[in-house]
């Protein structure tokens, strides 16, 4: 039996310092600004949001999916189309 990695593309940062170090410089200051303005009830949510953003930044499929969305060739339907079909409620 061999061990298989449980993470698709590397280890995910868990701490504030790890997240800050893993972010692109253009996003790092926004992260520290969010951390600095969060109170004790909000701090876990800030860390969670930025960890999710890192997963998106590091996902190899992100550029392909982004390009497909921009070109209008991505699978699925726009939320605005679904809401139009549902009509007013």
Secondary structure, 3 states (H helix, E strand, C coil): CCCCCCCCCCCCCCCHHHHHHHCCHHHHHHHHHHHHHCCCCCHHHHHHHHHHHHHHHHCCCHHHHHHHHHHCCCCCCCHHHHHHHHCCC
